[in-house]
Structures are given as C-alpha cells and as structure tokens.
Amino acid sequence: MTARGHCILSHGFESGPDATKVTALAEVCERLGWTHERPDYTDLDARQEISELGDVPTRVQRLLKRARGAAARGPLVLAGSSLGAWISGRVSLQVPVAGLFLMAPPVRMGEAPPLEAGEGIPVSIVHGWHDELIDPANVVAWARGRSARLLLVDDAHRLEKHVDASAEAFAQLLSGL
C-alpha cells in the first residue's frame, strides 16, 4: 500500500521524540496510512547559552532540511507541540505543506518573530484554556485570522489530560486532506 503522505512530528522544548503527545500522533499516522518521523531536538534544547529556549534557529534549519526532502516525495503535514508548533509554522513559509497541526502554539515568543503559517494551508490547533505559558485569547485571535480549526480544552500547556482529543483532532485533519 502506498502511503497517503508523510508527517513530521516535532516535540516541544525540553521534551523528546518519544513524548506522549508526539507518540499518539505517530500512532494516528500509522492507522491512517501516513508515514512519519519524529526528529530529536533535545541536543538543541540543551544549548541554553544561546537563548532560554536553546538553539531555535538550528531547530528550524533541522526541520527545514527534513521537510524539503519529504515534500519532494509527496504530500507533507507538519505537526508540533509548543516550540515544535512554532518551528512547524516557520517552515511552512518555505516548504509546500498539505496541512499544519499545532498543539499549544506560542503565538508570541520573546524576541522571535510571531507565529506564522504559509498562505492557504489548512491549520488545526489544540490549545488549553488554562495554558500557563500562552494566553488562549491570543491563540483564538491567531486562529480566527486564518480560519483555522481550533479545539480549546480544559487543560494546561502540556495538554496532558487531552492526549486522546489531540490525536482525534489530528486524525480529522489527516482524513480531510
């Protein structure tokens, strides 16, 4: 069976490629016939001498390189949690993607540019009403400007109580492509 496309699943800051949410998304990919990969950014997160969020520019470049290769082979979806969501949005400005799935996306992140996404890309977002790091009102405003699908849940930044809901929202995005 030929894969429907490829997903790159980017973990959040100080997390890892085997994190619960990213693992749940990988299981959705397998169930729906999409190939996937989970880059490891932990070495870059540890470089806090560069910034409090580690080496963000190299994180973007690492994803960009993988995304360019994957997009050349067929439909590509980028998914990420927190900082992984932010870099997915950045890369979607430079690589053609079929969709973006963002969990707890930082709309603003210190001195970095605001969260952006490529024009006309279907975007699906899951965010916690009680996110202690990213104001849900800012995410709602960002989503509204892009007519993005937005699921707000009774949870905090890590979305620990809504892993299954996040996986279902991801499945809906992939199924609609």
Beta strands, then each sheet from edge to edge (+ up, - down):
strand 1: 6-10
strand 2: 35-37
strand 3: 76-81
strand 4: 99-103
strand 5: 123-128
strand 6: 149-153
sheet 1: 2+ 1+ 3+ 4+ 5+ 6+
end
